[in-house]
């Protein structure tokens, strides 16, 4: 009964979203579950929709999403990110164009969709589907607000190889000292997730400013329904997955990143065997590429949405040159004197340690220091 109720509600919400759109619908489609659920709801209510997928050849999103679209009977266009020209000027433009910028590289690659299609479409996405469905319930202990703040800080420690904060900085002090709402209405860690992570980190990436964007999972009726379920049903997205397998069984029988490129329900052992198979295939193609230059070598991790930045920084590439410039600018600025940015990049290139996560934070910081100095003024709440 609860599944039938949820299925009817979701189809109703997708119909409402389609009716609100002032232009034809365009859905960024991945190999995950959220955008697939939106596609299922739109097709169930008869709403026409076109899909688009970005990524790199060989990655799950790039290879699986077109299969999902074809099964649903809708058009899909792919954007190969290896063919996108990335420049400092373009990255700075992205940062300047967003009122509350987040991760600039992520924003740049996601913006390729809006830049390609412009105002011709209304964009509809799966924003917040995973967070609302309980995916992050077990990200850390959160029996009280202080514990939730500590867990949130640990969850968002970007680098495990380099301490990026000054010795006198206490990251937890940047978080609110009291809950946003009564903790009986929403758990403390989920409050921080929705109020800070989703709004400040994720939304600027997936909901580009200046375009009509619809996010059906944020419909008040859906929020009330899914958040009203017991944690036992929401944990690990149990009800969410069961609901959409019930609603759109064929779509949700196709492979997904949620199961390592296999269909939902694959065992851990099956996923491990599949990963080994993919690694063997990649090694073979890598060897062949030395003989046949046109042989494509898939990414080391098929779950990647973007480029293989770790290795891009270790070879002569446009990305490496951009990071070189940014690390030099950051060191020269004196903005973070306790960090040797160029030294971290040098050690990464020597392959002694993988410092990409730290370098990505520093790269983002340097771009925002130039593009949006207003964000770093003492009066800024961002």
C-alpha positions in Angstrom: 0.0 0.0 0.0 2.8 2.4 0.9 4.6 1.6 -2.4 1.4 2.3 -4.4 0.9 5.6 -2.5 4.4 6.7 -3.2 4.2 5.7 -6.9 1.0 7.7 -7.4 2.5 10.7 -5.5 5.7 10.7 -7.5 3.9 10.5 -10.9 1.6 13.4 -9.7 4.7 15.5 -8.7 6.4 14.9 -12.1 3.2 15.9 -13.8 3.1 19.1 -11.8 6.7 19.8 -12.7 6.0 19.2 -16.4 3.0 21.6 -16.3 5.1 24.3 -14.6 7.7 24.2 -17.4 7.5 27.1 -19.8 9.8 25.4 -22.4 10.5 21.9 -23.6 12.0 19.7 -20.8 15.7 18.7 -20.8 16.9 16.2 -18.3 20.6 15.7 -17.5 20.7 11.9 -17.2 23.3 9.9 -15.4 23.8 6.2 -14.6 22.5 6.9 -11.0 19.1 6.6 -9.6 17.7 10.1 -9.1 17.6 11.3 -12.7 16.3 7.9 -13.7 13.4 8.3 -11.2 12.6 11.7 -12.8 12.7 10.2 -16.2 10.4 7.4 -15.1 7.9 9.9 -13.6 7.9 12.1 -16.7 7.3 9.1 -19.0 4.6 7.8 -16.8 2.6 11.0 -17.0 3.2 11.4 -20.7 5.5 14.4 -20.6 7.9 14.8 -23.5 11.5 15.1 -22.5 14.9 15.1 -24.1 18.0 13.8 -22.1 21.6 14.8 -22.2 24.6 13.1 -20.6 28.1 14.4 -20.0 31.2 12.4 -19.1 34.1 10.5 -20.6 34.0 7.5 -22.8 34.2 4.3 -20.8 32.7 5.9 -17.6 29.4 4.5 -16.3 27.5 7.7 -16.8 28.6 8.0 -20.4 28.0 4.4 -21.3 24.9 3.5 -19.3 22.7 6.7 -19.5 22.0 6.3 -23.3 20.8 2.8 -22.6 18.4 4.1 -20.0 17.1 6.8 -22.4 16.7 4.3 -25.2 14.7 2.0 -22.9 12.4 4.9 -22.0 12.0 5.8 -25.6 13.5 9.3 -25.4 16.4 11.0 -27.2 19.8 11.3 -25.6 22.8 13.4 -26.5 26.2 12.8 -25.0 28.9 15.5 -24.3 32.4 14.1 -24.3 34.3 16.1 -21.7 37.6 15.1 -23.2 36.8 17.3 -26.1 35.9 20.4 -24.1 38.4 23.2 -24.0 39.1 24.3 -20.5 40.7 27.7 -19.7 41.3 30.0 -16.8 39.1 32.6 -18.3 36.2 30.2 -18.7 36.6 29.0 -15.1 36.6 32.6 -13.8 33.5 33.4 -15.8 31.7 30.5 -14.2 32.7 31.6 -10.7 31.6 35.2 -11.5 28.2 34.1 -12.8 27.0 32.2 -9.8 25.8 34.2 -6.7 27.1 31.5 -4.3 29.8 29.6 -6.2 30.8 26.2 -5.2 33.4 23.9 -6.8 34.4 25.8 -9.9 35.6 22.8 -12.0 32.3 20.9 -11.3 30.3 24.0 -12.1 32.3 24.4 -15.4 31.6 20.9 -16.6 27.9 20.9 -15.6 27.5 24.3 -17.3 28.4 22.7 -20.6 24.8 21.5 -20.8 23.2 25.0 -20.2 25.8 26.6 -22.5 24.9 24.2 -25.3 21.2 24.5 -25.0 20.8 28.0 -23.6 17.3 29.3 -22.9 15.7 26.9 -25.4 14.8 24.4 -22.6 13.5 24.1 -19.1 16.1 22.0 -17.2 14.7 19.3 -14.8 17.0 17.4 -12.5 17.2 14.9 -9.6 18.7 17.4 -7.1 18.3 16.3 -3.5 16.8 12.9 -4.4 19.5 10.9 -2.7 19.8 13.1 0.4 16.1 13.1 1.0 15.8 9.4 0.6 18.3 8.7 3.4 21.5 8.0 1.6 23.5 10.1 4.1 21.8 8.9 7.3 24.9 6.9 8.4 27.5 9.5 7.6 28.4 9.8 11.3 27.1 9.8 14.8 24.6 12.5 15.4 22.6 11.8 18.6 22.9 15.5 19.5 23.8 18.8 17.7 27.4 18.9 18.8 28.0 15.3 17.7 26.4 16.1 14.3 28.6 19.1 13.8 31.7 17.0 14.5 30.5 14.3 12.1 29.7 16.9 9.4 33.3 18.4 9.7 34.8 14.9 9.4 32.6 14.1 6.4 33.7 17.2 4.6 37.4 17.0 5.3 38.4 17.3 1.7 42.0 16.1 2.0 43.3 13.2 4.1 47.0 13.8 3.0 47.5 17.5 3.8 46.1 19.5 6.7 44.8 22.6 4.8 43.6 24.7 7.8 45.7 27.0 9.8 46.8 25.5 13.2 44.5 28.1 15.0 41.4 27.4 12.9 38.6 25.3 14.4 36.4 24.2 11.4 33.5 23.4 13.6 33.2 27.0 14.6 32.0 27.8 11.1 28.9 25.7 11.6 25.7 27.0 13.3 25.7 26.6 17.1 22.1 25.5 17.3 19.8 23.4 15.1 17.8 25.0 12.3 14.6 23.2 13.4 13.4 20.9 16.2 15.5 17.7 16.0 12.3 15.7 16.3 11.3 17.0 12.8 14.7 16.2 11.2 17.9 14.6 12.6 20.8 17.0 13.3 23.2 15.7 10.7 20.4 15.8 8.0 19.7 19.4 8.9 23.4 20.3 8.2 23.3 18.2 5.0 20.2 20.0 3.6 20.9 23.5 4.9 24.6 23.6 4.1 25.9 20.7 1.9 23.0 20.6 -0.5 22.4 24.4 -0.8 26.0 25.6 -0.7 28.0 22.7 -2.3 25.6 20.8 -4.6 22.9 23.3 -5.8 25.3 25.8 -7.5 26.7 22.8 -9.5 23.5 21.2 -10.7 21.2 24.3 -10.8 23.0 26.9 -12.9 22.0 30.5 -12.3 20.0 32.3 -15.0 18.0 29.3 -16.3 14.7 27.8 -15.5 15.5 24.8 -13.4 13.0 22.4 -11.9 13.9 19.9 -9.0 10.9 17.6 -8.4 12.4 16.0 -5.3 12.1 19.4 -3.6 8.3 19.4 -4.1 6.8 20.0 -0.6 4.5 17.0 -1.0 7.4 14.7 -1.8 9.5 16.1 1.1 6.6 15.5 3.5 6.1 12.0 2.3 9.7 10.8 2.2 10.9 12.6 5.4 7.8 11.2 7.2 9.0 7.6 6.7 10.8 5.9 9.6 14.6 6.0 9.4 14.6 2.2 9.1 12.9 2.6 5.7 15.1 5.5 4.6 18.4 4.1 5.7 20.5 3.0 2.6 17.7 4.4 0.5 15.7 1.2 1.1 12.3 2.5 0.5 13.4 4.8 -2.3 14.9 1.9 -4.2 12.0 -0.4 -3.6 9.5 2.3 -4.6 11.1 3.0 -8.0 11.7 -0.7 -8.7 8.0 -1.1 -8.1 7.1 1.9 -10.2 9.5 1.5 -13.2 10.8 -2.1 -12.9 12.4 -2.2 -16.4 14.2 1.2 -16.0 15.5 0.2 -12.5 16.7 -3.2 -13.7 19.3 -1.6 -15.9 22.9 -1.2 -14.6 23.7 1.7 -12.3 26.7 3.4 -10.6 24.9 2.6 -7.3 25.9 -1.1 -7.9 29.3 -0.6 -9.4 28.0 -0.7 -13.0 25.8 -3.7 -12.4 22.0 -3.9 -11.8 20.6 -3.1 -8.3 20.8 -6.1 -6.0 24.3 -7.2 -7.2 26.2 -8.7 -4.3 29.5 -7.3 -3.1 31.3 -10.4 -4.5 29.7 -9.8 -7.9 30.7 -6.1 -7.9 34.3 -7.1 -6.9 34.5 -9.6 -9.8 33.1 -7.0 -12.2 35.7 -4.4 -11.1 38.5 -6.9 -11.7 37.1 -7.6 -15.1 37.0 -3.9 -16.0 40.6 -3.5 -14.7 41.8 -6.4 -16.9 40.1 -4.8 -19.9 41.7 -1.5 -19.1 45.2 -2.9 -18.8 44.7 -4.7 -22.2 43.5 -1.6 -23.9 46.3 0.4 -22.3 48.9 -2.0 -23.8 47.2 -1.9 -27.2 47.2 1.9 -27.2 51.0 1.9 -27.4 50.7 0.1 -30.7 47.4 1.4 -31.9 47.1 5.1 -30.9 43.4 5.2 -31.7 42.5 2.7 -29.0 40.6 4.4 -26.2 41.7 3.7 -22.7 38.7 4.0 -20.3 39.1 5.8 -17.0 40.7 4.0 -14.1 37.6 4.5 -12.1 34.4 4.1 -14.2 32.4 6.1 -11.6 34.2 9.3 -12.4 32.0 12.0 -13.8 34.8 14.2 -15.2 38.4 13.8 -16.3 41.1 11.7 -14.7 42.5 14.8 -12.9 45.0 12.9 -10.8 46.9 11.7 -13.8 46.2 14.9 -15.9 48.3 16.7 -13.3 51.2 14.2 -13.9 51.5 14.8 -17.6 51.9 17.7 -20.0 48.3 18.8 -20.3 46.1 21.9 -20.2 44.8 21.0 -16.8 48.4 20.7 -15.5 49.3 24.1 -16.8 46.2 25.6 -15.2 47.1 24.1 -11.8 50.7 25.2 -12.2 49.5 28.8 -12.7 47.1 28.7 -9.8 49.5 27.2 -7.3 52.1 29.8 -8.2 49.5 32.6 -7.8 48.3 31.2 -4.5 51.8 31.1 -3.1 52.6 34.6 -4.3 49.4 36.0 -2.8 50.4 35.0 0.7 46.7 34.2 1.4 47.5 30.9 3.1 51.2 31.2 4.2 51.1 27.9 6.1 50.6 26.0 2.8 53.3 25.4 0.1 50.9 24.9 -2.8 53.6 24.5 -5.5 55.4 22.0 -3.2 52.2 19.9 -2.8 51.8 19.8 -6.6 55.4 18.8 -7.1 55.1 15.9 -4.6 51.9 14.8 -6.4 53.7 14.7 -9.7 56.5 12.7 -8.1 53.8 10.1 -7.4 54.9 9.8 -3.8 51.3 10.6 -2.6 48.0 11.3 -4.2 47.4 15.0 -3.3 44.7 15.7 -5.8 41.9 16.4 -3.3 44.1 18.9 -1.5 45.2 20.5 -4.8 41.6 20.7 -6.0 40.6 22.7 -2.9 43.6 25.0 -3.4 42.8 25.4 -7.1 39.2 26.3 -6.3 40.3 28.8 -3.6 42.7 30.6 -5.9 40.0 31.0 -8.6 37.5 32.3 -6.1 40.0 34.7 -4.6 40.4 36.3 -8.1 36.8 36.0 -9.4 34.9 36.7 -6.2 37.0 38.6 -3.6 33.7 39.7 -2.0 33.2 36.2 -0.6 36.3 36.7 1.6 35.4 40.0 3.1 34.7 39.9 6.9 31.1 40.9 6.4 30.4 38.1 3.9 28.1 35.3 5.2 29.1 33.0 2.4 
